[in-house]
Each structure stands twice: as C-alpha cells, then as structure tokens.
Amino acid sequence: MRRIPGLLSNLVTASVAPVVPAISTLPFLPPAWAPFREDRSEAVAWTGLSAADLRPATDRIRSDRDPGPAAGGGAS
C-alpha cells in the first residue's frame, strides 16, 4: 500500500521539477533586460560589434528565438 503514495510523490516531483526553473527565469527574458545584460556582460567586447550594431542584432536574434505573433502581426 505504501507504493502508491511513493509513486504519486515521484510523479509530482518529476512534473514540477522542470516548471520551477522555467518560471524563475521568466522575469529575465523580456526585451527590457537586454540592454542591461549586454552592458553588464561587455557584449561589445565579446562580439566585436559596435554598440550601435549590437542592439539591432540582439533584437533580430530574440525575434527569431522567442515565440509570439508573426512579424506582420497576422498568421501566415
């Protein structure tokens, strides 16, 4: 009879474990954080891009990576 609670406990742990890190990183994903992260990590020095070129490049990468509506605002 003790196997059922143990199995249930393991199932809940396995389903919740990936959710916790996903939720905890959400505040750091919005585009508002991008300039702060780029400055703090000295991205200009690492990438070799100028500061004027780095932000548009980052924005293009983020738009390719992040889910959301299509570029035209409509479904394709």
PDB file of N, CA, C and O in Angstrom:
ATOM      1  N   MET A   1       0.805  -1.186   0.000  1.00  0.00           N
ATOM      2  CA  MET A   1       0.000   0.000   0.000  1.00  0.00           C
ATOM      3  C   MET A   1       0.863   1.271   0.000  1.00  0.00           C
ATOM      4  O   MET A   1       0.416   2.329  -0.442  1.00  0.00           O
ATOM      5  N   ARG A   2       2.091   1.158   0.495  1.00  0.00           N
ATOM      6  CA  ARG A   2       2.955   2.341   0.556  1.00  0.00           C
ATOM      7  C   ARG A   2       3.518   2.695  -0.807  1.00  0.00           C
ATOM      8  O   ARG A   2       4.064   3.786  -0.971  1.00  0.00           O
ATOM      9  N   ARG A   3       3.405   1.813  -1.790  1.00  0.00           N
ATOM     10  CA  ARG A   3       3.958   2.098  -3.108  1.00  0.00           C
ATOM     11  C   ARG A   3       3.180   3.192  -3.828  1.00  0.00           C
ATOM     12  O   ARG A   3       3.771   3.971  -4.576  1.00  0.00           O
ATOM     13  N   ILE A   4       1.890   3.267  -3.623  1.00  0.00           N
ATOM     14  CA  ILE A   4       1.059   4.264  -4.308  1.00  0.00           C
ATOM     15  C   ILE A   4       1.449   5.682  -3.890  1.00  0.00           C
ATOM     16  O   ILE A   4       1.689   6.512  -4.767  1.00  0.00           O
ATOM     17  N   PRO A   5       1.524   6.003  -2.585  1.00  0.00           N
ATOM     18  CA  PRO A   5       1.949   7.370  -2.226  1.00  0.00           C
ATOM     19  C   PRO A   5       3.370   7.689  -2.697  1.00  0.00           C
ATOM     20  O   PRO A   5       3.648   8.816  -3.106  1.00  0.00           O
ATOM     21  N   GLY A   6       4.253   6.718  -2.642  1.00  0.00           N
ATOM     22  CA  GLY A   6       5.626   6.946  -3.114  1.00  0.00           C
ATOM     23  C   GLY A   6       5.664   7.203  -4.608  1.00  0.00           C
ATOM     24  O   GLY A   6       6.394   8.077  -5.077  1.00  0.00           O
ATOM     25  N   LEU A   7       4.881   6.444  -5.353  1.00  0.00           N
ATOM     26  CA  LEU A   7       4.803   6.614  -6.800  1.00  0.00           C
ATOM     27  C   LEU A   7       4.186   7.964  -7.143  1.00  0.00           C
ATOM     28  O   LEU A   7       4.658   8.665  -8.039  1.00  0.00           O
ATOM     29  N   LEU A   8       3.138   8.315  -6.428  1.00  0.00           N
ATOM     30  CA  LEU A   8       2.490   9.610  -6.647  1.00  0.00           C
ATOM     31  C   LEU A   8       3.435  10.763  -6.319  1.00  0.00           C
ATOM     32  O   LEU A   8       3.486  11.756  -7.044  1.00  0.00           O
ATOM     33  N   SER A   9       4.169  10.628  -5.243  1.00  0.00           N
ATOM     34  CA  SER A   9       5.138  11.650  -4.861  1.00  0.00           C
ATOM     35  C   SER A   9       6.217  11.814  -5.931  1.00  0.00           C
ATOM     36  O   SER A   9       6.591  12.937  -6.271  1.00  0.00           O
ATOM     37  N   ASN A  10       6.710  10.713  -6.452  1.00  0.00           N
ATOM     38  CA  ASN A  10       7.731  10.778  -7.510  1.00  0.00           C
ATOM     39  C   ASN A  10       7.169  11.405  -8.782  1.00  0.00           C
ATOM     40  O   ASN A  10       7.853  12.170  -9.461  1.00  0.00           O
ATOM     41  N   LEU A  11       5.922  11.077  -9.098  1.00  0.00           N
ATOM     42  CA  LEU A  11       5.289  11.640 -10.291  1.00  0.00           C
ATOM     43  C   LEU A  11       5.128  13.157 -10.163  1.00  0.00           C
ATOM     44  O   LEU A  11       5.407  13.893 -11.109  1.00  0.00           O
ATOM     45  N   VAL A  12       4.685  13.616  -9.010  1.00  0.00           N
ATOM     46  CA  VAL A  12       4.522  15.058  -8.784  1.00  0.00           C
ATOM     47  C   VAL A  12       5.872  15.759  -8.833  1.00  0.00           C
ATOM     48  O   VAL A  12       5.995  16.826  -9.434  1.00  0.00           O
ATOM     49  N   THR A  13       6.875  15.174  -8.212  1.00  0.00           N
ATOM     50  CA  THR A  13       8.215  15.770  -8.226  1.00  0.00           C
ATOM     51  C   THR A  13       8.760  15.863  -9.645  1.00  0.00           C
ATOM     52  O   THR A  13       9.336  16.884 -10.023  1.00  0.00           O
ATOM     53  N   ALA A  14       8.585  14.813 -10.428  1.00  0.00           N
ATOM     54  CA  ALA A  14       9.094  14.812 -11.797  1.00  0.00           C
ATOM     55  C   ALA A  14       8.361  15.816 -12.681  1.00  0.00           C
ATOM     56  O   ALA A  14       8.947  16.358 -13.618  1.00  0.00           O
ATOM     57  N   SER A  15       7.099  16.065 -12.395  1.00  0.00           N
ATOM     58  CA  SER A  15       6.359  17.015 -13.226  1.00  0.00           C
ATOM     59  C   SER A  15       6.585  18.459 -12.799  1.00  0.00           C
ATOM     60  O   SER A  15       6.480  19.366 -13.625  1.00  0.00           O
ATOM     61  N   VAL A  16       6.890  18.687 -11.540  1.00  0.00           N
ATOM     62  CA  VAL A  16       7.084  20.050 -11.046  1.00  0.00           C
ATOM     63  C   VAL A  16       8.527  20.517 -11.233  1.00  0.00           C
ATOM     64  O   VAL A  16       8.769  21.711 -11.404  1.00  0.00           O
ATOM     65  N   ALA A  17       9.470  19.607 -11.203  1.00  0.00           N
ATOM     66  CA  ALA A  17      10.888  19.973 -11.266  1.00  0.00           C
ATOM     67  C   ALA A  17      11.248  20.828 -12.477  1.00  0.00           C
ATOM     68  O   ALA A  17      11.978  21.802 -12.292  1.00  0.00           O
ATOM     69  N   PRO A  18      10.800  20.549 -13.694  1.00  0.00           N
ATOM     70  CA  PRO A  18      11.162  21.425 -14.812  1.00  0.00           C
ATOM     71  C   PRO A  18      10.404  22.751 -14.816  1.00  0.00           C
ATOM     72  O   PRO A  18      10.838  23.708 -15.457  1.00  0.00           O
ATOM     73  N   VAL A  19       9.295  22.815 -14.117  1.00  0.00           N
ATOM     74  CA  VAL A  19       8.483  24.033 -14.116  1.00  0.00           C
ATOM     75  C   VAL A  19       9.126  25.127 -13.263  1.00  0.00           C
ATOM     76  O   VAL A  19       9.068  26.303 -13.621  1.00  0.00           O
ATOM     77  N   VAL A  20       9.725  24.758 -12.166  1.00  0.00           N
ATOM     78  CA  VAL A  20      10.301  25.752 -11.249  1.00  0.00           C
ATOM     79  C   VAL A  20      11.389  26.587 -11.928  1.00  0.00           C
ATOM     80  O   VAL A  20      11.313  27.814 -11.854  1.00  0.00           O
ATOM     81  N   PRO A  21      12.404  25.997 -12.589  1.00  0.00           N
ATOM     82  CA  PRO A  21      13.398  26.850 -13.252  1.00  0.00           C
ATOM     83  C   PRO A  21      12.808  27.654 -14.410  1.00  0.00           C
ATOM     84  O   PRO A  21      13.242  28.775 -14.673  1.00  0.00           O
ATOM     85  N   ALA A  22      11.830  27.090 -15.095  1.00  0.00           N
ATOM     86  CA  ALA A  22      11.220  27.827 -16.205  1.00  0.00           C
ATOM     87  C   ALA A  22      10.518  29.081 -15.699  1.00  0.00           C
ATOM     88  O   ALA A  22      10.652  30.147 -16.300  1.00  0.00           O
ATOM     89  N   ILE A  23       9.788  28.970 -14.625  1.00  0.00           N
ATOM     90  CA  ILE A  23       9.079  30.136 -14.072  1.00  0.00           C
ATOM     91  C   ILE A  23      10.064  31.128 -13.461  1.00  0.00           C
ATOM     92  O   ILE A  23       9.862  32.338 -13.562  1.00  0.00           O
ATOM     93  N   SER A  24      11.118  30.635 -12.835  1.00  0.00           N
ATOM     94  CA  SER A  24      12.062  31.544 -12.185  1.00  0.00           C
ATOM     95  C   SER A  24      12.890  32.350 -13.179  1.00  0.00           C
ATOM     96  O   SER A  24      13.421  33.398 -12.809  1.00  0.00           O
ATOM     97  N   THR A  25      13.022  31.903 -14.427  1.00  0.00           N
ATOM     98  CA  THR A  25      13.779  32.659 -15.419  1.00  0.00           C
ATOM     99  C   THR A  25      12.916  33.623 -16.228  1.00  0.00           C
ATOM    100  O   THR A  25      13.457  34.471 -16.937  1.00  0.00           O
ATOM    101  N   LEU A  26      11.604  33.517 -16.143  1.00  0.00           N
ATOM    102  CA  LEU A  26      10.720  34.387 -16.922  1.00  0.00           C
ATOM    103  C   LEU A  26      10.972  35.884 -16.725  1.00  0.00           C
ATOM    104  O   LEU A  26      10.927  36.625 -17.707  1.00  0.00           O
ATOM    105  N   PRO A  27      11.233  36.363 -15.510  1.00  0.00           N
ATOM    106  CA  PRO A  27      11.455  37.808 -15.365  1.00  0.00           C
ATOM    107  C   PRO A  27      12.674  38.330 -16.125  1.00  0.00           C
ATOM    108  O   PRO A  27      12.765  39.528 -16.391  1.00  0.00           O
ATOM    109  N   PHE A  28      13.600  37.457 -16.473  1.00  0.00           N
ATOM    110  CA  PHE A  28      14.827  37.893 -17.133  1.00  0.00           C
ATOM    111  C   PHE A  28      14.757  37.816 -18.644  1.00  0.00           C
ATOM    112  O   PHE A  28      15.730  38.169 -19.311  1.00  0.00           O
ATOM    113  N   LEU A  29      13.648  37.368 -19.212  1.00  0.00           N
ATOM    114  CA  LEU A  29      13.529  37.214 -20.650  1.00  0.00           C
ATOM    115  C   LEU A  29      13.000  38.431 -21.400  1.00  0.00           C
ATOM    116  O   LEU A  29      13.297  38.566 -22.587  1.00  0.00           O
ATOM    117  N   PRO A  30      12.235  39.323 -20.779  1.00  0.00           N
ATOM    118  CA  PRO A  30      11.681  40.436 -21.547  1.00  0.00           C
ATOM    119  C   PRO A  30      12.767  41.303 -22.192  1.00  0.00           C
ATOM    120  O   PRO A  30      13.876  41.408 -21.667  1.00  0.00           O
ATOM    121  N   PRO A  31      12.446  41.917 -23.323  1.00  0.00           N
ATOM    122  CA  PRO A  31      13.424  42.750 -24.026  1.00  0.00           C
ATOM    123  C   PRO A  31      13.944  43.923 -23.198  1.00  0.00           C
ATOM    124  O   PRO A  31      15.023  44.442 -23.485  1.00  0.00           O
ATOM    125  N   ALA A  32      13.218  44.342 -22.199  1.00  0.00           N
ATOM    126  CA  ALA A  32      13.681  45.463 -21.377  1.00  0.00           C
ATOM    127  C   ALA A  32      14.999  45.141 -20.676  1.00  0.00           C
ATOM    128  O   ALA A  32      15.764  46.052 -20.360  1.00  0.00           O
ATOM    129  N   TRP A  33      15.271  43.883 -20.433  1.00  0.00           N
ATOM    130  CA  TRP A  33      16.502  43.486 -19.761  1.00  0.00           C
ATOM    131  C   TRP A  33      17.687  43.385 -20.723  1.00  0.00           C
ATOM    132  O   TRP A  33      18.831  43.344 -20.270  1.00  0.00           O
ATOM    133  N   ALA A  34      17.452  43.344 -22.013  1.00  0.00           N
ATOM    134  CA  ALA A  34      18.528  43.114 -22.980  1.00  0.00           C
ATOM    135  C   ALA A  34      19.654  44.143 -22.880  1.00  0.00           C
ATOM    136  O   ALA A  34      20.815  43.739 -22.809  1.00  0.00           O
ATOM    137  N   PRO A  35      19.375  45.449 -22.871  1.00  0.00           N
ATOM    138  CA  PRO A  35      20.496  46.401 -22.779  1.00  0.00           C
ATOM    139  C   PRO A  35      21.293  46.250 -21.479  1.00  0.00           C
ATOM    140  O   PRO A  35      22.517  46.382 -21.475  1.00  0.00           O
ATOM    141  N   PHE A  36      20.596  45.975 -20.391  1.00  0.00           N
ATOM    142  CA  PHE A  36      21.290  45.780 -19.114  1.00  0.00           C
ATOM    143  C   PHE A  36      22.226  44.578 -19.187  1.00  0.00           C
ATOM    144  O   PHE A  36      23.373  44.652 -18.748  1.00  0.00           O
ATOM    145  N   ARG A  37      21.737  43.481 -19.737  1.00  0.00           N
ATOM    146  CA  ARG A  37      22.564  42.275 -19.844  1.00  0.00           C
ATOM    147  C   ARG A  37      23.736  42.489 -20.795  1.00  0.00           C
ATOM    148  O   ARG A  37      24.843  42.015 -20.538  1.00  0.00           O
ATOM    149  N   GLU A  38      23.494  43.204 -21.893  1.00  0.00           N
ATOM    150  CA  GLU A  38      24.576  43.456 -22.850  1.00  0.00           C
ATOM    151  C   GLU A  38      25.668  44.318 -22.218  1.00  0.00           C
ATOM    152  O   GLU A  38      26.855  44.045 -22.400  1.00  0.00           O
ATOM    153  N   ASP A  39      25.280  45.346 -21.487  1.00  0.00           N
ATOM    154  CA  ASP A  39      26.265  46.210 -20.828  1.00  0.00           C
ATOM    155  C   ASP A  39      27.027  45.447 -19.753  1.00  0.00           C
ATOM    156  O   ASP A  39      28.252  45.533 -19.666  1.00  0.00           O
ATOM    157  N   ARG A  40      26.302  44.711 -18.950  1.00  0.00           N
ATOM    158  CA  ARG A  40      26.915  44.008 -17.830  1.00  0.00           C
ATOM    159  C   ARG A  40      27.879  42.913 -18.295  1.00  0.00           C
ATOM    160  O   ARG A  40      28.897  42.669 -17.648  1.00  0.00           O
ATOM    161  N   SER A  41      27.566  42.263 -19.401  1.00  0.00           N
ATOM    162  CA  SER A  41      28.427  41.185 -19.885  1.00  0.00           C
ATOM    163  C   SER A  41      29.513  41.668 -20.842  1.00  0.00           C
ATOM    164  O   SER A  41      30.298  40.872 -21.357  1.00  0.00           O
ATOM    165  N   GLU A  42      29.550  42.979 -21.075  1.00  0.00           N
ATOM    166  CA  GLU A  42      30.521  43.559 -22.002  1.00  0.00           C
ATOM    167  C   GLU A  42      30.425  42.885 -23.366  1.00  0.00           C
ATOM    168  O   GLU A  42      31.430  42.469 -23.943  1.00  0.00           O
ATOM    169  N   ALA A  43      29.198  42.787 -23.870  1.00  0.00           N
ATOM    170  CA  ALA A  43      28.928  42.092 -25.125  1.00  0.00           C
ATOM    171  C   ALA A  43      29.643  42.744 -26.310  1.00  0.00           C
ATOM    172  O   ALA A  43      30.001  42.060 -27.268  1.00  0.00           O
ATOM    173  N   VAL A  44      29.851  44.052 -26.250  1.00  0.00           N
ATOM    174  CA  VAL A  44      30.548  44.729 -27.349  1.00  0.00           C
ATOM    175  C   VAL A  44      31.963  44.168 -27.483  1.00  0.00           C
ATOM    176  O   VAL A  44      32.434  43.929 -28.595  1.00  0.00           O
ATOM    177  N   ALA A  45      32.633  43.960 -26.367  1.00  0.00           N
ATOM    178  CA  ALA A  45      33.992  43.418 -26.402  1.00  0.00           C
ATOM    179  C   ALA A  45      34.004  41.956 -26.849  1.00  0.00           C
ATOM    180  O   ALA A  45      34.908  41.532 -27.568  1.00  0.00           O
ATOM    181  N   TRP A  46      33.011  41.196 -26.427  1.00  0.00           N
ATOM    182  CA  TRP A  46      32.963  39.771 -26.769  1.00  0.00           C
ATOM    183  C   TRP A  46      32.617  39.540 -28.235  1.00  0.00           C
ATOM    184  O   TRP A  46      33.161  38.634 -28.866  1.00  0.00           O
ATOM    185  N   THR A  47      31.714  40.355 -28.778  1.00  0.00           N
ATOM    186  CA  THR A  47      31.232  40.099 -30.137  1.00  0.00           C
ATOM    187  C   THR A  47      32.025  40.823 -31.203  1.00  0.00           C
ATOM    188  O   THR A  47      32.067  40.382 -32.352  1.00  0.00           O
ATOM    189  N   GLY A  48      32.654  41.926 -30.841  1.00  0.00           N
ATOM    190  CA  GLY A  48      33.366  42.714 -31.836  1.00  0.00           C
ATOM    191  C   GLY A  48      32.455  43.656 -32.602  1.00  0.00           C
ATOM    192  O   GLY A  48      32.910  44.360 -33.503  1.00  0.00           O
ATOM    193  N   LEU A  49      31.178  43.678 -32.255  1.00  0.00           N
ATOM    194  CA  LEU A  49      30.240  44.604 -32.895  1.00  0.00           C
ATOM    195  C   LEU A  49      30.306  45.948 -32.190  1.00  0.00           C
ATOM    196  O   LEU A  49      30.704  46.032 -31.029  1.00  0.00           O
ATOM    197  N   SER A  50      29.916  46.991 -32.896  1.00  0.00           N
ATOM    198  CA  SER A  50      29.829  48.294 -32.239  1.00  0.00           C
ATOM    199  C   SER A  50      28.551  48.314 -31.398  1.00  0.00           C
ATOM    200  O   SER A  50      27.651  47.497 -31.590  1.00  0.00           O
ATOM    201  N   ALA A  51      28.495  49.248 -30.482  1.00  0.00           N
ATOM    202  CA  ALA A  51      27.309  49.358 -29.630  1.00  0.00           C
ATOM    203  C   ALA A  51      26.069  49.653 -30.467  1.00  0.00           C
ATOM    204  O   ALA A  51      24.976  49.199 -30.129  1.00  0.00           O
ATOM    205  N   ALA A  52      26.222  50.402 -31.548  1.00  0.00           N
ATOM    206  CA  ALA A  52      25.089  50.732 -32.416  1.00  0.00           C
ATOM    207  C   ALA A  52      24.603  49.517 -33.201  1.00  0.00           C
ATOM    208  O   ALA A  52      23.427  49.441 -33.555  1.00  0.00           O
ATOM    209  N   ASP A  53      25.496  48.565 -33.475  1.00  0.00           N
ATOM    210  CA  ASP A  53      25.116  47.367 -34.231  1.00  0.00           C
ATOM    211  C   ASP A  53      24.640  46.226 -33.329  1.00  0.00           C
ATOM    212  O   ASP A  53      23.901  45.345 -33.769  1.00  0.00           O
ATOM    213  N   LEU A  54      25.063  46.250 -32.078  1.00  0.00           N
ATOM    214  CA  LEU A  54      24.775  45.131 -31.190  1.00  0.00           C
ATOM    215  C   LEU A  54      23.291  45.016 -30.860  1.00  0.00           C
ATOM    216  O   LEU A  54      22.737  43.918 -30.925  1.00  0.00           O
ATOM    217  N   ARG A  55      22.641  46.107 -30.513  1.00  0.00           N
ATOM    218  CA  ARG A  55      21.231  46.035 -30.111  1.00  0.00           C
ATOM    219  C   ARG A  55      20.332  45.538 -31.247  1.00  0.00           C
ATOM    220  O   ARG A  55      19.502  44.661 -31.003  1.00  0.00           O
ATOM    221  N   PRO A  56      20.456  46.056 -32.487  1.00  0.00           N
ATOM    222  CA  PRO A  56      19.621  45.502 -33.561  1.00  0.00           C
ATOM    223  C   PRO A  56      19.903  44.016 -33.809  1.00  0.00           C
ATOM    224  O   PRO A  56      18.984  43.255 -34.113  1.00  0.00           O
ATOM    225  N   ALA A  57      21.154  43.606 -33.682  1.00  0.00           N
ATOM    226  CA  ALA A  57      21.480  42.190 -33.871  1.00  0.00           C
ATOM    227  C   ALA A  57      20.831  41.350 -32.779  1.00  0.00           C
ATOM    228  O   ALA A  57      20.283  40.283 -33.055  1.00  0.00           O
ATOM    229  N   THR A  58      20.894  41.826 -31.551  1.00  0.00           N
ATOM    230  CA  THR A  58      20.247  41.127 -30.440  1.00  0.00           C
ATOM    231  C   THR A  58      18.742  41.059 -30.652  1.00  0.00           C
ATOM    232  O   THR A  58      18.124  40.022 -30.411  1.00  0.00           O
ATOM    233  N   ASP A  59      18.159  42.152 -31.098  1.00  0.00           N
ATOM    234  CA  ASP A  59      16.714  42.163 -31.344  1.00  0.00           C
ATOM    235  C   ASP A  59      16.324  41.153 -32.426  1.00  0.00           C
ATOM    236  O   ASP A  59      15.296  40.487 -32.308  1.00  0.00           O
ATOM    237  N   ARG A  60      17.130  41.039 -33.467  1.00  0.00           N
ATOM    238  CA  ARG A  60      16.839  40.063 -34.526  1.00  0.00           C
ATOM    239  C   ARG A  60      16.939  38.637 -33.989  1.00  0.00           C
ATOM    240  O   ARG A  60      16.105  37.790 -34.309  1.00  0.00           O
ATOM    241  N   ILE A  61      17.943  38.376 -33.186  1.00  0.00           N
ATOM    242  CA  ILE A  61      18.104  37.041 -32.603  1.00  0.00           C
ATOM    243  C   ILE A  61      16.918  36.727 -31.696  1.00  0.00           C
ATOM    244  O   ILE A  61      16.363  35.629 -31.744  1.00  0.00           O
ATOM    245  N   ARG A  62      16.538  37.691 -30.875  1.00  0.00           N
ATOM    246  CA  ARG A  62      15.404  37.472 -29.965  1.00  0.00           C
ATOM    247  C   ARG A  62      14.117  37.247 -30.739  1.00  0.00           C
ATOM    248  O   ARG A  62      13.310  36.406 -30.343  1.00  0.00           O
ATOM    249  N   SER A  63      13.899  37.966 -31.820  1.00  0.00           N
ATOM    250  CA  SER A  63      12.661  37.795 -32.574  1.00  0.00           C
ATOM    251  C   SER A  63      12.621  36.431 -33.249  1.00  0.00           C
ATOM    252  O   SER A  63      11.544  35.862 -33.431  1.00  0.00           O
ATOM    253  N   ASP A  64      13.780  35.899 -33.622  1.00  0.00           N
ATOM    254  CA  ASP A  64      13.838  34.556 -34.206  1.00  0.00           C
ATOM    255  C   ASP A  64      13.620  33.484 -33.149  1.00  0.00           C
ATOM    256  O   ASP A  64      13.013  32.449 -33.425  1.00  0.00           O
ATOM    257  N   ARG A  65      14.113  33.729 -31.943  1.00  0.00           N
ATOM    258  CA  ARG A  65      14.077  32.733 -30.893  1.00  0.00           C
ATOM    259  C   ARG A  65      12.777  32.724 -30.113  1.00  0.00           C
ATOM    260  O   ARG A  65      12.266  31.655 -29.778  1.00  0.00           O
ATOM    261  N   ASP A  66      12.228  33.907 -29.814  1.00  0.00           N
ATOM    262  CA  ASP A  66      11.066  33.992 -28.930  1.00  0.00           C
ATOM    263  C   ASP A  66       9.785  33.667 -29.664  1.00  0.00           C
ATOM    264  O   ASP A  66       9.576  34.126 -30.787  1.00  0.00           O
ATOM    265  N   PRO A  67       8.924  32.878 -29.039  1.00  0.00           N
ATOM    266  CA  PRO A  67       7.631  32.619 -29.665  1.00  0.00           C
ATOM    267  C   PRO A  67       6.765  33.868 -29.597  1.00  0.00           C
ATOM    268  O   PRO A  67       6.944  34.709 -28.717  1.00  0.00           O
ATOM    269  N   GLY A  68       5.866  33.979 -30.490  1.00  0.00           N
ATOM    270  CA  GLY A  68       4.973  35.129 -30.491  1.00  0.00           C
ATOM    271  C   GLY A  68       4.286  35.261 -31.833  1.00  0.00           C
ATOM    272  O   GLY A  68       4.386  34.380 -32.687  1.00  0.00           O
ATOM    273  N   PRO A  69       3.597  36.355 -32.008  1.00  0.00           N
ATOM    274  CA  PRO A  69       2.899  36.533 -33.292  1.00  0.00           C
ATOM    275  C   PRO A  69       3.880  36.672 -34.450  1.00  0.00           C
ATOM    276  O   PRO A  69       5.053  36.996 -34.260  1.00  0.00           O
ATOM    277  N   ALA A  70       3.377  36.423 -35.635  1.00  0.00           N
ATOM    278  CA  ALA A  70       4.206  36.544 -36.825  1.00  0.00           C
ATOM    279  C   ALA A  70       4.654  37.990 -37.015  1.00  0.00           C
ATOM    280  O   ALA A  70       4.064  38.902 -36.437  1.00  0.00           O
ATOM    281  N   ALA A  71       5.693  38.203 -37.820  1.00  0.00           N
ATOM    282  CA  ALA A  71       6.275  39.532 -37.992  1.00  0.00           C
ATOM    283  C   ALA A  71       5.268  40.548 -38.502  1.00  0.00           C
ATOM    284  O   ALA A  71       5.328  41.716 -38.117  1.00  0.00           O
ATOM    285  N   GLY A  72       4.348  40.133 -39.356  1.00  0.00           N
ATOM    286  CA  GLY A  72       3.351  41.052 -39.895  1.00  0.00           C
ATOM    287  C   GLY A  72       2.167  41.281 -38.970  1.00  0.00           C
ATOM    288  O   GLY A  72       1.267  42.061 -39.282  1.00  0.00           O
ATOM    289  N   GLY A  73       2.170  40.601 -37.835  1.00  0.00           N
ATOM    290  CA  GLY A  73       1.076  40.741 -36.903  1.00  0.00           C
ATOM    291  C   GLY A  73      -0.091  39.813 -37.218  1.00  0.00           C
ATOM    292  O   GLY A  73      -1.055  39.739 -36.456  1.00  0.00           O
ATOM    293  N   GLY A  74      -0.002  39.113 -38.332  1.00  0.00           N
ATOM    294  CA  GLY A  74      -1.076  38.183 -38.707  1.00  0.00           C
ATOM    295  C   GLY A  74      -0.523  36.779 -38.889  1.00  0.00           C
ATOM    296  O   GLY A  74       0.689  36.568 -38.927  1.00  0.00           O
ATOM    297  N   ALA A  75      -1.404  35.863 -38.997  1.00  0.00           N
ATOM    298  CA  ALA A  75      -0.978  34.470 -39.196  1.00  0.00           C
ATOM    299  C   ALA A  75      -0.551  34.273 -40.651  1.00  0.00           C
ATOM    300  O   ALA A  75      -1.104  34.888 -41.563  1.00  0.00           O
ATOM    301  N   SER A  76       0.420  33.425 -40.845  1.00  0.00           N
ATOM    302  CA  SER A  76       0.856  33.170 -42.217  1.00  0.00           C
ATOM    303  C   SER A  76       0.466  31.790 -42.659  1.00  0.00           C
ATOM    304  O   SER A  76       0.752  31.400 -43.791  1.00  0.00           O
TER     305      SER A  76
END
